[in-house]
């Protein structure tokens, strides 16, 4: 599809391209006719648009929807391919998709809102809000002993809220399968069994930690636990807090955990596909959650999520909506881990809930603009924000990982091409 300057049905504002005389509201996001007006190279954006068309036509992904914004205006929109390959439904910026771990930055924002209100501190022990974590144990080894048991010991440090947001709490997840401890986490995944978020997190607390809290960065259930902390502190279910405090103020009516919370029904959700051994895309069955998870589970659209991304790019505010102050945002966006905890990430570190670009070391190629924040989702969705330039970029697709999925991941294509379009003074 030819280069589109966001002239499609964005659902970002009913008054797009019109002057706003009242104070700008989050719902009143405007679109520029020429992206050069916002400092982008139109030719470079045209190349990105064409590349997404090519990838969809090749069957790398069923389709894409991408939006790039700067400040409080949209510079670029691209829509390519189809959301539903059977019914030939176009993939648009209003196509609802599963965003998986792109839920994590939203949960992080919710925690920081509570921090700013003085209702919680990053240094608070997790056990102060979830008593089941008062008796946590640390695995002596991730491998079982001769008796088939994983030996444990008392932790040398206290698990805090900050540890949850930085994946340094010592918790496991679903991606480590080589050790006995990893298998134990798989057998007791949050996503199996019965119960609400509270019951699932209490069961999780009974599993041994991989490491002492604060020692090592390891992708984890940390944000899922943080979601339960939000429930305890706010007195609301997680889905209600996010809808009331974040989605409604930002006009994100297509974002939520449950179909009862969004403005579309189940038939409108993009099907999930997986590549088979022939390279063809076939349907992949994936159920809908009946409990809200701070680490995954949201559905959203590109036109919704760009609002949240723009708020991050603008330091916690969008139009008349301010979720956190610049001072609180600076805490969220600062590196919170060291290279000793992460290993070599090639010019990146970890802030709260997202990775962050560091200033390049001498002789090192920059990984982006220093301070840029980003994260992606399991089904190949991605976003990044550049607070230094006020830029936000979101791309949605919907594919299940498999050994047959064409590489690279979408972020490896999207992010460099967006950066190549920067023509700022």
C-alpha positions as CSV (number, residue, x, y, z in Angstrom):
1,X,0.0,0.0,0.0
2,X,1.4,3.4,-0.9
3,X,2.8,5.7,1.8
4,X,0.0,6.9,3.9
5,X,0.3,10.1,6.0
6,X,-2.2,8.8,8.6
7,X,-5.1,9.7,6.3
8,X,-6.7,6.3,7.1
9,X,-9.5,5.9,9.7
10,X,-7.2,6.3,12.7
11,X,-9.9,6.7,15.3
12,X,-7.3,8.9,17.0
13,X,-9.5,11.9,16.8
14,X,-12.8,12.7,15.1
15,X,-11.3,16.2,14.3
16,X,-8.0,15.2,12.8
17,X,-6.5,17.8,10.6
18,X,-8.7,20.5,12.2
19,X,-7.4,23.2,14.5
20,X,-8.0,22.6,18.2
21,X,-9.0,25.8,19.9
22,X,-9.7,24.4,23.4
23,X,-6.8,22.9,25.5
24,X,-5.6,19.8,23.9
25,X,-7.1,16.6,25.3
26,X,-5.7,13.2,24.9
27,X,-8.5,12.3,22.6
28,X,-7.6,15.2,20.2
29,X,-4.5,13.9,18.6
30,X,-3.9,15.5,15.3
31,X,-2.2,14.2,12.1
32,X,0.2,16.2,10.0
33,X,-0.1,16.2,6.2
34,X,3.7,16.2,5.7
35,X,5.9,14.3,8.2
36,X,8.7,16.7,7.4
37,X,6.9,19.2,9.5
38,X,7.7,17.0,12.5
39,X,11.3,16.4,11.5
40,X,11.0,13.1,9.6
41,X,12.3,12.2,6.2
42,X,9.3,11.4,4.0
43,X,11.5,9.2,1.7
44,X,12.7,7.1,4.5
45,X,9.2,6.6,5.8
46,X,8.1,5.7,2.3
47,X,10.8,2.9,2.3
48,X,9.4,1.6,5.6
49,X,5.9,1.6,4.2
50,X,7.0,-0.3,1.2
51,X,9.0,-2.8,3.2
52,X,6.0,-3.7,5.4
53,X,4.0,-4.2,2.2
54,X,6.7,-6.5,0.9
55,X,6.9,-8.6,4.1
56,X,3.1,-9.0,4.2
57,X,3.1,-10.0,0.5
58,X,5.9,-12.5,1.1
59,X,3.9,-14.1,4.0
60,X,6.5,-13.2,6.7
61,X,3.5,-12.0,8.7
62,X,-0.2,-11.8,8.0
63,X,-0.1,-8.0,8.2
64,X,1.1,-4.9,10.0
65,X,-0.1,-1.6,11.4
66,X,2.5,1.0,12.3
67,X,2.2,4.5,13.7
68,X,5.0,7.1,14.4
69,X,4.3,10.3,16.3
70,X,6.2,13.2,17.7
71,X,5.1,15.5,20.4
72,X,1.3,15.4,20.3
73,X,0.9,14.8,16.6
74,X,1.0,11.8,14.2
75,X,3.6,11.8,11.5
76,X,3.1,8.5,9.8
77,X,0.8,5.5,9.5
78,X,1.4,2.3,7.5
79,X,-1.1,-0.5,7.1
80,X,-0.1,-3.7,5.2
81,X,-1.5,-7.1,4.6
82,X,-4.5,-8.7,6.3
83,X,-5.6,-9.4,9.8
84,X,-7.8,-12.3,8.8
85,X,-6.4,-14.4,6.0
86,X,-9.6,-16.3,5.5
87,X,-12.0,-13.4,5.3
88,X,-9.4,-11.1,3.8
89,X,-9.9,-8.4,6.4
90,X,-7.3,-5.7,6.1
91,X,-4.8,-5.2,8.9
92,X,-5.4,-1.6,10.1
93,X,-4.4,0.6,13.0
94,X,-7.8,-0.2,14.5
95,X,-7.3,-4.0,14.4
96,X,-7.4,-5.4,17.9
97,X,-4.4,-7.7,18.7
98,X,-2.9,-9.5,21.7
99,X,0.0,-7.4,22.9
100,X,1.3,-9.9,25.5
101,X,4.4,-8.4,27.2
102,X,3.6,-4.9,26.0
103,X,1.3,-5.1,29.0
104,X,4.4,-4.8,31.3
105,X,5.1,-1.1,30.6
106,X,1.4,-0.3,31.4
107,X,1.7,-2.1,34.7
108,X,4.9,-0.3,35.4
109,X,3.2,3.1,34.8
110,X,0.4,2.0,37.3
111,X,3.0,1.2,40.0
112,X,4.7,4.6,39.4
113,X,1.4,6.4,39.7
114,X,1.0,4.8,43.2
115,X,4.5,5.7,44.0
116,X,3.9,9.3,43.1
117,X,0.8,9.4,45.3
118,X,2.8,8.1,48.2
119,X,0.8,4.9,48.5
120,X,3.8,2.7,47.9
121,X,7.6,2.9,47.7
122,X,10.0,1.1,45.3
123,X,11.9,0.1,48.4
124,X,8.9,-1.6,50.1
125,X,9.2,-5.3,50.6
126,X,6.8,-7.3,48.4
127,X,5.7,-9.2,51.5
128,X,4.3,-6.1,53.0
129,X,1.5,-6.4,50.3
130,X,1.5,-10.1,49.6
131,X,2.2,-12.0,52.8
132,X,3.0,-15.3,50.9
133,X,6.3,-13.7,49.9
134,X,7.4,-13.5,53.6
135,X,8.6,-17.1,53.4
136,X,10.4,-17.2,50.1
137,X,13.3,-19.6,49.6
138,X,16.2,-19.6,47.1
139,X,17.3,-22.6,45.2
140,X,20.8,-23.8,46.2
141,X,21.1,-25.2,42.6
142,X,18.6,-25.1,39.7
143,X,19.2,-28.9,39.4
144,X,17.5,-31.4,41.7
145,X,19.6,-33.5,44.1
146,X,19.9,-37.3,44.1
147,X,16.6,-37.5,45.9
148,X,14.9,-35.5,43.1
149,X,14.4,-32.4,45.3
150,X,15.6,-28.9,44.7
151,X,17.5,-27.8,47.8
152,X,16.7,-24.3,49.1
153,X,18.0,-21.8,51.6
154,X,16.9,-18.5,53.1
155,X,17.4,-15.4,50.9
156,X,20.3,-13.0,51.7
157,X,18.2,-10.0,50.7
158,X,14.6,-8.8,50.8
159,X,12.5,-8.8,47.6
160,X,11.3,-5.2,46.9
161,X,8.8,-3.6,44.5
162,X,11.8,-2.3,42.5
163,X,13.1,-5.9,42.0
164,X,9.7,-6.8,40.5
165,X,9.9,-4.0,37.9
166,X,13.5,-4.8,37.0
167,X,13.3,-8.6,36.7
168,X,15.8,-8.9,39.5
169,X,13.5,-10.5,42.1
170,X,14.9,-14.0,41.5
171,X,11.6,-15.2,40.1
172,X,11.4,-17.6,37.1
173,X,9.2,-17.6,34.1
174,X,8.1,-19.8,31.2
175,X,11.2,-19.6,28.9
176,X,13.9,-21.4,30.9
177,X,13.5,-25.2,30.2
178,X,16.9,-26.6,30.7
179,X,17.0,-26.9,34.5
180,X,14.9,-28.8,37.0
181,X,13.9,-25.5,38.5
182,X,12.8,-24.2,35.1
183,X,10.6,-27.3,34.7
184,X,9.1,-26.7,38.1
185,X,8.1,-23.2,37.0
186,X,6.6,-24.6,33.8
187,X,4.6,-27.2,35.7
188,X,3.3,-24.5,38.0
189,X,2.9,-21.7,35.4
190,X,0.6,-18.8,36.3
191,X,-1.3,-19.6,33.2
192,X,-2.5,-23.1,34.3
193,X,-4.9,-24.0,37.1
194,X,-7.8,-22.2,38.6
195,X,-8.2,-19.0,40.6
196,X,-7.9,-15.3,40.4
197,X,-4.7,-13.2,40.3
198,X,-4.4,-13.3,44.1
199,X,-4.6,-17.1,44.2
200,X,-2.1,-17.6,41.3
201,X,0.4,-15.2,42.8
202,X,0.2,-17.0,46.2
203,X,1.0,-20.3,44.5
204,X,3.9,-18.6,42.7
205,X,5.4,-17.4,46.0
206,X,5.8,-21.1,47.0
207,X,8.3,-21.8,44.2
208,X,12.1,-21.4,44.9
209,X,13.8,-18.3,43.6
210,X,16.7,-18.7,41.1
211,X,18.8,-16.1,42.9
212,X,18.8,-13.7,45.8
213,X,16.7,-10.7,45.1
214,X,18.8,-7.9,43.4
215,X,21.5,-10.2,42.2
216,X,20.8,-11.0,38.6
217,X,18.5,-9.8,35.8
218,X,16.3,-12.7,34.7
219,X,13.1,-12.3,32.7
220,X,10.4,-13.2,35.1
221,X,6.9,-13.1,36.5
222,X,7.9,-9.9,38.3
223,X,5.4,-7.7,36.6
224,X,2.6,-10.2,37.2
225,X,3.4,-10.0,40.9
226,X,3.4,-6.2,40.6
227,X,-0.1,-6.4,39.1
228,X,-1.3,-8.1,42.3
229,X,0.5,-5.4,44.4
230,X,-1.6,-2.8,42.5
231,X,-4.8,-4.7,43.4
232,X,-3.8,-4.8,47.1
233,X,-2.8,-1.1,47.3
234,X,-5.6,0.3,45.2
235,X,-8.4,-1.9,46.5
236,X,-9.4,-2.5,42.8
237,X,-9.1,-5.4,40.4
238,X,-6.1,-4.8,38.2
239,X,-8.2,-4.5,35.1
240,X,-10.4,-1.9,36.8
241,X,-7.4,0.2,38.0
242,X,-5.9,0.2,34.5
243,X,-9.1,1.1,32.8
244,X,-10.0,3.8,35.3
245,X,-6.6,5.4,35.8
246,X,-4.9,4.9,32.4
247,X,-7.1,3.8,29.5
248,X,-10.1,6.0,30.0
249,X,-8.1,9.2,30.6
250,X,-6.1,8.5,27.5
251,X,-9.1,7.5,25.3
252,X,-7.9,3.9,24.9
253,X,-11.3,2.3,24.6
254,X,-10.0,-0.6,22.6
255,X,-7.5,-1.7,25.3
256,X,-8.3,-4.2,28.1
257,X,-8.1,-7.7,29.4
258,X,-11.7,-8.7,28.8
259,X,-14.2,-8.2,26.0
260,X,-16.5,-6.6,28.5
261,X,-13.9,-3.8,29.0
262,X,-13.3,-2.9,25.3
263,X,-15.3,-1.4,22.5
264,X,-15.2,-4.5,20.2
265,X,-16.3,-8.1,20.5
266,X,-14.4,-11.4,20.2
267,X,-15.1,-11.7,16.5
268,X,-13.1,-8.6,15.8
269,X,-9.9,-9.7,17.5
270,X,-7.3,-10.6,14.9
271,X,-6.8,-14.3,14.5
272,X,-3.4,-15.6,15.7
273,X,-1.3,-17.4,13.0
274,X,1.7,-19.7,13.0
275,X,4.0,-20.7,10.2
276,X,4.0,-24.5,9.3
277,X,6.8,-26.5,7.8
278,X,5.8,-25.3,4.3
279,X,6.1,-21.7,5.3
280,X,2.3,-21.2,5.1
281,X,0.4,-19.4,7.9
282,X,-2.2,-21.5,9.6
283,X,-4.6,-20.7,12.5
284,X,-3.2,-21.1,16.0
285,X,-5.7,-21.6,18.8
286,X,-5.1,-19.3,21.8
287,X,-7.7,-18.9,24.5
288,X,-8.8,-15.7,26.2
289,X,-7.8,-15.1,29.8
290,X,-10.3,-15.0,32.6
291,X,-8.0,-13.1,35.0
292,X,-5.9,-10.0,34.5
293,X,-2.1,-10.4,34.4
294,X,0.4,-7.5,35.0
295,X,2.9,-9.3,32.7
296,X,0.7,-10.0,29.7
297,X,-2.9,-10.5,28.5
298,X,-3.9,-7.1,27.3
299,X,-5.5,-6.7,23.8
300,X,-5.1,-3.3,22.1
301,X,-4.8,-1.6,18.7
302,X,-2.0,0.5,17.2
303,X,-4.3,3.5,17.4
304,X,-4.8,3.0,21.1
305,X,-1.3,2.0,22.2
306,X,0.3,5.0,20.4
307,X,-1.5,7.2,22.9
308,X,0.3,5.4,25.8
309,X,3.6,5.5,23.9
310,X,3.2,9.2,23.2
311,X,2.6,9.9,26.9
312,X,5.9,8.1,27.7
313,X,7.7,10.0,25.0
314,X,6.4,13.2,26.5
315,X,7.5,12.4,30.0
316,X,4.3,11.2,31.5
317,X,1.7,13.6,30.0
318,X,-0.4,13.8,26.8
319,X,-2.5,16.8,26.2
320,X,-4.5,17.6,29.4
321,X,-3.7,14.1,30.8
322,X,-0.8,13.8,33.2
323,X,-0.3,10.3,34.7
324,X,3.0,11.1,36.4
325,X,5.2,14.1,36.8
326,X,8.5,14.6,34.9
327,X,10.3,13.8,38.2
328,X,8.6,10.5,38.6
329,X,9.1,9.7,34.9
330,X,12.8,10.3,35.3
331,X,12.9,7.6,37.9
332,X,11.0,5.2,35.7
333,X,13.2,5.9,32.7
334,X,16.6,5.7,34.4
335,X,18.8,2.6,34.3
336,X,18.1,0.5,37.4
337,X,20.5,-2.4,36.8
338,X,24.2,-2.8,36.2
339,X,26.1,-4.7,33.6
340,X,27.1,-7.1,36.3
341,X,23.4,-8.0,36.6
342,X,22.5,-8.1,32.9
343,X,25.7,-9.1,31.1
344,X,26.6,-7.3,27.9
345,X,23.5,-5.9,26.3
346,X,25.2,-3.9,23.6
347,X,24.6,-0.4,24.7
348,X,21.3,-1.0,26.5
349,X,20.3,-1.4,30.1
350,X,17.0,-1.9,32.0
351,X,14.9,0.9,33.4
352,X,11.6,0.0,35.1
353,X,9.5,-2.4,33.0
354,X,11.4,-1.6,29.8
355,X,14.9,-1.6,28.4
356,X,16.7,1.8,28.0
357,X,19.4,2.9,25.6
358,X,22.7,4.0,27.2
359,X,25.1,6.6,25.8
360,X,27.5,4.6,23.6
361,X,30.9,3.8,25.0
362,X,34.0,5.0,23.1
363,X,34.1,3.2,19.7
364,X,30.7,1.7,20.2
365,X,27.8,2.1,17.8
366,X,24.8,3.7,19.4
367,X,21.9,1.4,20.1
368,X,19.5,4.4,19.6
369,X,19.1,7.8,21.1
370,X,20.3,7.7,24.7
371,X,17.3,7.4,27.0
372,X,15.1,5.6,24.5
373,X,12.7,3.1,26.1
374,X,11.3,0.0,24.4
375,X,9.7,-3.4,24.8
376,X,7.9,-5.9,22.6
377,X,5.3,-8.6,22.8
378,X,5.4,-12.4,22.3
379,X,3.4,-12.2,19.1
380,X,5.9,-9.9,17.5
381,X,4.3,-6.5,18.4
382,X,6.8,-3.8,19.3
383,X,7.1,-0.2,20.4
384,X,9.8,2.3,21.4
385,X,9.8,5.9,22.6
386,X,12.5,8.5,22.4
387,X,11.9,11.1,25.2
388,X,14.9,13.1,24.0
389,X,13.2,13.7,20.7
390,X,9.6,13.3,21.7
391,X,9.1,10.4,19.3
392,X,6.9,7.4,19.8
393,X,6.6,4.4,17.4
394,X,4.3,1.4,17.6
395,X,4.0,-1.6,15.3
396,X,1.4,-4.4,15.5
397,X,1.2,-7.8,13.9
398,X,0.0,-11.2,15.1
399,X,2.2,-14.3,14.8
400,X,3.0,-17.2,17.1
401,X,6.7,-17.9,17.3
402,X,7.8,-21.2,15.8
403,X,10.9,-22.7,14.2
404,X,9.4,-21.9,10.8
405,X,8.7,-18.2,11.4
406,X,10.7,-16.1,9.0
407,X,13.3,-14.0,10.7
408,X,14.2,-11.4,11.8
409,X,11.7,-10.3,14.3
410,X,9.7,-7.3,13.3
411,X,11.6,-5.0,15.8
412,X,14.8,-5.7,13.9
413,X,13.3,-4.2,10.8
414,X,11.0,-1.5,12.3
415,X,13.3,0.2,14.7
416,X,16.3,0.8,12.4
417,X,14.0,2.1,9.6
418,X,12.3,4.5,12.0
419,X,15.6,5.8,13.3
420,X,16.7,6.2,9.6
421,X,13.8,8.6,9.2
422,X,14.9,11.0,11.9
423,X,15.8,14.3,10.3
424,X,15.6,16.4,13.4
425,X,17.7,19.6,13.9
